[in-house]
Amino acid sequence: MRFWGVRGSLPVSGPEFHRYGGNTFCVEIQCGEQRLLFDAGSGLLPASKALLAEGITNYNLFFSHCHYDHIIGLPYFIPIYSPDADVTMWSGHMTNGMTTRQMVSEFIQPPWFPIRIDACRANMKFMDFKMGDKIDALPGIGIRTGKLDHPGNAVGYRIEYQGRTIAIITDTEHEPGGSLDPNVMALIEGVDIFLYDSMYTDDEMARHRGFGHSSWQHALKLAKASGAKKVGFVHHSPYRTDAELDMIDRSARAIFPGAFAVREGDQFDLI
């Protein structure tokens, strides 16, 4: 796993955000020769530069949803302009009949962007699924999906490969009182690691009810209840400084040793 962006809502910069990073959400998972990218936040640009430098030409990009912070990097995904690249994009959160192709086409066009999708020269495929579907199209990789609680819907993913399991749970909001979402529990049960939307603290949740995000304290409840080995906090608030994230990281590790606040640039191997 490589983390190219772990911020939520808006890219940020400045000395107070240096260590945890300012790019919005984008995570790369390598399964053998396959490179899977989850979300197209502003971290997709540095991800694409690094992958092109490695000679990668085949990409699968999965969307949790299409709010701006999760697609803002899409027009800057360098491989889509290369005739040598194969790019498959997947989404399943939309309930209004919009397809993945429509979503991408309507975003990459004037007045939102100076060119249209027909300027892209890659071999592009657009795949649609429904929340709750299993995706078995990639050799040796099992992907389960589930509905998350977010305005306009969002999709959570569980990725299984050679006996290792990772779950990506962003963006989602937990119910008051701390009840555990069965959709989330089904995706994270017994995983090696899951990434969880930790935009807020429990104290902040009451002021942001209905925004579609959760807290790091709730992530710990989920980790303990699911038997997960590790949980990484992601989708950091654009207001959350390095010093504040350090405090959250220390507090969480004292409660659950497998918990940590993810930093942009982190990478680790589950082999």
C-alpha positions as CSV (number, residue, x, y, z in Angstrom):
1,M,0.0,0.0,0.0
2,R,1.1,3.5,-0.8
3,F,-0.7,6.6,0.4
4,W,-0.7,9.5,-2.1
5,G,-3.3,11.6,-0.3
6,V,-5.0,11.2,3.1
7,R,-6.7,14.6,3.6
8,G,-10.4,15.2,3.3
9,S,-12.6,17.9,1.9
10,L,-9.9,20.2,0.5
11,P,-6.2,20.1,-0.3
12,V,-4.1,22.2,2.1
13,S,-0.5,23.4,2.3
14,G,1.7,25.0,4.9
15,P,4.2,24.1,7.6
16,E,1.5,22.9,10.0
17,F,0.5,20.2,7.5
18,H,3.9,19.1,6.3
19,R,4.3,15.7,8.0
20,Y,0.8,14.3,7.4
21,G,0.4,15.9,4.0
22,G,-2.2,18.1,2.3
23,N,-3.3,16.1,-0.8
24,T,-6.9,14.7,-0.8
25,F,-7.6,11.0,-0.8
26,C,-5.8,8.6,-3.1
27,V,-4.4,5.1,-2.1
28,E,-2.5,2.6,-4.3
29,I,-2.7,-1.1,-3.6
30,Q,-0.3,-3.4,-5.5
31,C,-1.5,-7.0,-5.9
32,G,1.2,-8.8,-7.9
33,E,1.4,-7.1,-11.2
34,Q,-1.9,-5.3,-10.7
35,R,-2.0,-1.7,-9.5
36,L,-5.3,-0.6,-8.0
37,L,-6.0,3.0,-7.2
38,F,-8.8,4.1,-4.8
39,D,-10.1,7.6,-5.4
40,A,-8.9,10.4,-7.5
41,G,-8.1,13.1,-5.0
42,S,-5.3,15.6,-5.6
43,G,-2.9,12.8,-4.6
44,L,-3.6,11.1,-7.9
45,L,-1.1,13.4,-9.7
46,P,2.0,12.4,-7.7
47,A,0.7,8.8,-7.8
48,S,0.5,8.8,-11.6
49,K,4.0,10.4,-12.0
50,A,5.5,7.7,-9.8
51,L,3.7,4.9,-11.5
52,L,4.7,6.1,-15.0
53,A,8.3,6.3,-13.8
54,E,8.0,2.6,-12.9
55,G,6.8,1.8,-16.4
56,I,3.2,0.9,-15.3
57,T,0.8,0.9,-18.2
58,N,-2.3,-0.9,-16.8
59,Y,-4.4,0.8,-14.1
60,N,-7.7,0.2,-12.3
61,L,-9.2,3.2,-10.6
62,F,-12.0,2.7,-8.1
63,F,-14.2,5.6,-6.9
64,S,-15.8,5.7,-3.4
65,H,-17.9,8.5,-4.7
66,C,-17.7,11.6,-6.8
67,H,-17.5,14.6,-4.4
68,Y,-14.9,17.1,-5.5
69,D,-12.2,16.1,-3.0
70,H,-12.3,12.5,-4.4
71,I,-12.2,13.3,-8.1
72,I,-10.3,16.6,-8.2
73,G,-7.1,14.9,-9.4
74,L,-8.8,13.0,-12.2
75,P,-8.1,15.5,-15.0
76,Y,-4.4,15.4,-13.9
77,F,-4.1,11.6,-14.1
78,I,-1.3,11.5,-16.7
79,P,-2.0,8.0,-18.0
80,I,-5.4,8.9,-19.5
81,Y,-3.6,11.1,-22.1
82,S,-1.2,8.3,-23.1
83,P,-2.1,5.9,-26.0
84,D,0.1,3.3,-24.4
85,A,-2.0,3.1,-21.2
86,D,-5.0,0.9,-20.3
87,V,-7.2,2.6,-17.7
88,T,-10.3,1.0,-16.2
89,M,-12.5,3.1,-14.0
90,W,-15.1,1.7,-11.6
91,S,-18.0,3.2,-9.6
92,G,-21.1,2.0,-8.0
93,H,-22.4,4.7,-5.7
94,M,-24.8,6.5,-8.0
95,T,-28.5,5.7,-7.8
96,N,-29.8,8.2,-10.3
97,G,-28.9,6.2,-13.4
98,M,-25.6,8.0,-14.1
99,T,-22.9,5.7,-15.3
100,T,-19.2,5.9,-14.6
101,R,-18.6,7.2,-18.2
102,Q,-21.1,9.9,-17.7
103,M,-19.6,11.0,-14.3
104,V,-16.1,11.3,-15.8
105,S,-17.3,12.9,-19.0
106,E,-19.4,15.6,-17.2
107,F,-16.5,16.4,-14.9
108,I,-13.8,16.6,-17.6
109,Q,-15.4,19.3,-19.8
110,P,-15.8,23.1,-19.9
111,P,-16.5,25.1,-17.9
112,W,-15.0,22.8,-15.2
113,F,-11.9,21.9,-17.2
114,P,-10.6,23.3,-20.5
115,I,-10.7,20.1,-22.5
116,R,-13.2,17.2,-22.9
117,I,-12.7,13.5,-22.3
118,D,-12.2,13.0,-26.1
119,A,-8.7,14.5,-25.6
120,C,-7.8,11.4,-23.6
121,R,-5.8,8.9,-25.7
122,A,-5.6,6.0,-23.3
123,N,-7.6,2.8,-23.9
124,M,-10.3,3.6,-21.3
125,K,-13.0,1.4,-20.0
126,F,-15.8,2.4,-17.6
127,M,-17.3,-0.3,-15.4
128,D,-20.5,0.1,-13.3
129,F,-21.5,-2.0,-10.3
130,K,-24.1,-1.9,-7.6
131,M,-23.3,-1.3,-3.9
132,G,-23.0,-4.8,-2.3
133,D,-21.7,-6.4,-5.5
134,K,-18.6,-8.6,-5.6
135,I,-16.0,-7.8,-8.3
136,D,-14.1,-10.8,-9.6
137,A,-12.8,-9.3,-12.9
138,L,-9.2,-9.0,-11.8
139,P,-7.2,-12.2,-11.7
140,G,-6.6,-13.6,-8.2
141,I,-8.1,-10.5,-6.5
142,G,-11.5,-10.5,-4.8
143,I,-13.2,-7.2,-4.1
144,R,-16.4,-6.9,-2.1
145,T,-18.3,-3.6,-1.9
146,G,-20.8,-2.1,0.5
147,K,-22.9,1.0,1.0
148,L,-21.7,3.7,3.3
149,D,-23.6,6.4,5.1
150,H,-22.7,9.6,3.2
151,P,-24.8,12.2,1.4
152,G,-25.3,11.1,-2.2
153,N,-23.9,7.6,-1.2
154,A,-20.4,6.2,-1.1
155,V,-18.9,2.8,-1.5
156,G,-16.6,0.9,0.9
157,Y,-14.2,-1.8,-0.5
158,R,-12.8,-5.0,0.9
159,I,-9.8,-6.3,-1.1
160,E,-8.6,-9.9,-0.7
161,Y,-5.4,-11.2,-2.3
162,Q,-3.2,-14.2,-1.4
163,G,-4.6,-14.5,2.1
164,R,-4.3,-10.8,2.9
165,T,-7.2,-8.4,3.4
166,I,-7.5,-4.6,3.3
167,A,-10.7,-2.5,3.6
168,I,-11.2,1.1,2.6
169,I,-14.0,2.8,4.5
170,T,-14.4,6.5,3.5
171,D,-16.6,8.6,3.6
172,T,-19.2,7.4,6.2
173,E,-21.0,8.6,9.3
174,H,-21.8,6.5,12.3
175,E,-25.0,6.7,14.2
176,P,-25.3,8.6,17.4
177,G,-24.7,6.4,20.4
178,G,-22.0,4.5,18.7
179,S,-24.0,1.6,17.1
180,L,-21.9,-0.3,14.5
181,D,-23.0,-0.1,10.9
182,P,-23.5,-3.7,9.7
183,N,-22.4,-2.8,6.2
184,V,-19.1,-1.5,7.5
185,M,-18.7,-4.5,9.9
186,A,-19.2,-6.9,7.0
187,L,-16.3,-5.2,5.0
188,I,-13.8,-5.0,7.9
189,E,-14.4,-8.3,9.7
190,G,-11.0,-9.9,10.5
191,V,-9.0,-7.7,8.1
192,D,-5.3,-7.2,8.3
193,I,-5.9,-3.5,8.1
194,F,-8.8,-1.1,7.3
195,L,-8.7,2.6,6.6
196,Y,-11.4,4.6,8.2
197,D,-12.9,8.1,7.8
198,S,-11.7,9.9,10.9
199,M,-12.5,13.4,9.9
200,Y,-13.7,14.4,13.3
201,T,-13.3,13.7,17.0
202,D,-16.3,12.5,19.1
203,D,-16.6,15.9,20.6
204,E,-16.9,17.5,17.1
205,M,-19.5,15.0,15.8
206,A,-22.5,16.8,17.2
207,R,-21.6,20.0,15.3
208,H,-21.3,18.2,12.1
209,R,-24.2,15.8,12.1
210,G,-25.3,14.9,8.6
211,F,-22.0,15.9,7.0
212,G,-21.3,12.2,6.3
213,H,-18.1,11.6,8.3
214,S,-17.0,9.8,11.4
215,S,-14.4,9.9,14.2
216,W,-11.2,8.2,15.2
217,Q,-12.8,7.0,18.5
218,H,-15.5,5.2,16.5
219,A,-12.8,3.6,14.3
220,L,-11.3,2.0,17.5
221,K,-14.7,0.6,18.4
222,L,-15.0,-0.9,14.9
223,A,-11.5,-2.3,15.1
224,K,-12.1,-4.0,18.4
225,A,-15.5,-5.4,17.4
226,S,-14.4,-6.7,14.0
227,G,-11.2,-8.4,15.0
228,A,-9.2,-6.3,12.7
229,K,-5.4,-6.3,13.2
230,K,-4.8,-2.6,12.3
231,V,-6.8,0.5,11.6
232,G,-5.5,3.6,9.8
233,F,-7.2,6.9,10.3
234,V,-7.7,8.8,7.0
235,H,-9.7,11.7,5.5
236,H,-8.1,14.1,8.0
237,S,-9.9,17.4,8.4
238,P,-8.3,20.3,6.4
239,Y,-8.1,22.1,9.7
240,R,-6.3,19.3,11.5
241,T,-2.6,20.2,12.0
242,D,0.4,17.8,12.4
243,A,0.5,18.5,16.1
244,E,-3.2,17.6,16.5
245,L,-2.8,14.4,14.5
246,D,0.2,13.5,16.6
247,M,-2.0,13.7,19.7
248,I,-4.7,11.6,18.1
249,D,-2.1,9.1,17.0
250,R,-0.7,8.7,20.5
251,S,-4.1,8.6,22.2
252,A,-5.3,5.9,19.8
253,R,-2.2,3.7,20.1
254,A,-2.6,3.7,23.9
255,I,-6.1,2.2,23.5
256,F,-5.5,0.0,20.5
257,P,-1.9,-0.7,19.5
258,G,-2.8,-1.4,15.9
259,A,-4.2,2.1,15.4
260,F,-2.4,5.0,13.7
261,A,-3.0,8.2,11.9
262,V,-1.9,7.7,8.3
263,R,0.6,10.1,6.7
264,E,0.8,11.0,3.0
265,G,3.8,9.0,1.7
266,D,3.4,6.1,4.1
267,Q,3.9,2.7,2.5
268,F,3.9,-0.8,3.9
269,D,3.8,-4.4,2.8
270,L,1.4,-7.0,4.0
271,I,3.3,-10.0,2.7
